[in-house]
Structures are given as C-alpha cells and as structure tokens.
Amino acid sequence: MALSNKELTYKSFLNREYNFRHSPFEKEFEFYECVKSGDSEGVLRLMTPLAGEGSGELSEDPLRNIKYHFVVTIALITRFCVEGGMEMETAYTLSDLYILKMDKAMNEEQIHALHKEAVLDFTEHMNRIAHENIYSKPVIMTMDYIYDNLHEKISVEDIADSVELSPSYLSRLFHKEVGVTISVYTAVKRVETAQNMLRFSDYSPMDIGNYLAFSSNSHFINTFKKYTGMTPREFRTKYYRSNFGKKP
C-alpha cells in the first residue's frame, strides 16, 4: 500500500524538526560516477559510511537498516557499472557475492568493512575495463545476445540476424576484436555461469547443464573440465557455499 499524503507530510515534518536532510544528489551521483569510471581516489574521497548522516532510515532496527542500505548501494553500483561497460554476468555475480557475504555479517563493523571492500572491488574492475580494448557496437550486441540466451541454443546465424550483419562478417569481426570465436566465447560464458550456479545454488550439476543448453550431460562435463580443470561435481564439492566467506 502506498504511503498516504498524511504519512508523507508527517515524515517531512520530522525531517525538518530534527534538521534531517538527505545527502545531496550531486555528491551521491559523483560517487557512483567515480566507481563507474574506475577512479579509486575519487571513490575514497566521496565514500560515506552506510546509513550515515543524510542517508535516511529504512528500518528501525540499526543492523537491518544498515543491511538495507548496503543492498541499495550495491544495486546502484551494479547498474552504473553495467552502464559503464562491465559485463552483466560479472556485475550481477559480484553483486550476488557481496550481498550473500553481507547476509552473514553479524555486526555493523563487518558490514562497513564489506561495503568498502565491495566498492573498491567494483571500482578496480571498472578501472581494468577502462584500459581494455573498446569493442564495436556489433560485438557488444553479440555479447549481450549471448548473455541473454545462455539457457537456449545459440547459433551464429541467429546472432547475425539480430545485429543485422552476415554470419561470416560477424564471425570475422568478433574473432578479430575478442580474440576467440563466438562458439568458444559462448562456451566460456556458459561455464562461468555454471560455476556461479554450482557455487551458490542447490541445483544438481545435471540440472545446471540442462538449463545452460548443453547438448548432453557428458558434453557439459567435458566442456566444464576443459575450461576449469575440474568436473562440475568436483567444483561443487570444492566451492559450494558451505565454504562461502573464503576467497576461492
């Protein structure tokens, strides 16, 4: 149910009565832009404590309040980073990773430390991206198509049709800019997604292979082992979230 005008008016009254003001939008926007551009110095200069002065109250419980602010901050950073060129799979994996870590935090000090770690991690990723090759629009569109269709059979012909280029030209362009073929790139992204699902979900390796459109369980196992050196079951045993909190 939406807040009534009376509730909103009362909240505004309390804010004025206790001289409460939300953080200036310009400063907040500058902070997220620094993360997006990979500017660590700017991030450290502009970063403020979670749930600090001017951040608003999301819960009457102090620990829950700071946890809510953590989730909001990570969600915004994730979207800014995707807009800045971070692969969606990478961005949302980082987001999930840090939110899961936060969920296990027992006190505010741990959350503050994790907040700083997460912000700098995203910033460092964006800094590396800023120094990598810039891909052409058709190649970026191809990458996006692959991310969006990892759970389905993907053909170069379908991708080429979506970006309005011939399959042969798109294949040459992609290989020239990325350094691998579209099929290899797709396989790697499927394996990366499978790693995350094996680490953080309860789905069986066979279900994960089926979901990611591998032609058979043996195909999934062989492809996964080719790029990780382990079978999906071996990876699950080593990295399942029971070991979460340790850096793999």
Protein Blocks (a to p, Z undefined) as FASTA:
>chain_A
ZZdfklmmmmmmmmmmnopacddfklmmmmmmmmmnopaklmmmmpccehiahkapabfb
lklmmmmmmmmmmmmmmmmmmmnopafklmmmmmmmmmmmmmmpcbfklmmmmmmmmmmm
mmmmmmmmmmmccddfklmmmmmmmmmmmmpccdfklmmmmnopafklmmmmmmmmnopa
fklmmmmmmmmmmmmmmmmmmbdfklmmmmnopabfklmmmmmmmmnopafklmmmmmmm
klgoiaZZ
